[in-house]
Amino acid sequence: MKLGTFTTSTGAAHIGVLKVLERERIPVHVITGASVGAIIGGLYSAGYSPEEIETIITSIDWIDIFRDETARPAAAQRARGRALLPSLAQAA
């Protein structure tokens, strides 16, 4: 029998499931995931242990990751790029 696991947006809770599967020596053949579950599934597929994944996930500043702010230098570069578009279109 082959076992697959699907980790969802509450993927952090699935770290516990991975721990139990390993403790019981139940092999996982397929991993899929969505949202945070995709991160956890990807880390597990890359060879990280559930304990290592837990350390990584708990050390991330999730508020900072999802903050939607553009740094000023990047905003200026985009503005310059938009200013160049009309002249690039005329040259073509």
Secondary structure, DSSP 8 states (H G I E B T S, - for coil): ---EEEE-TTGGGHHHHHHHHHHTT----EEEE-THHHHHHHHHHTT--HHHHHHHHHHS-HHHHT-----HHHHHHHHHHHHHHHHHHHH-
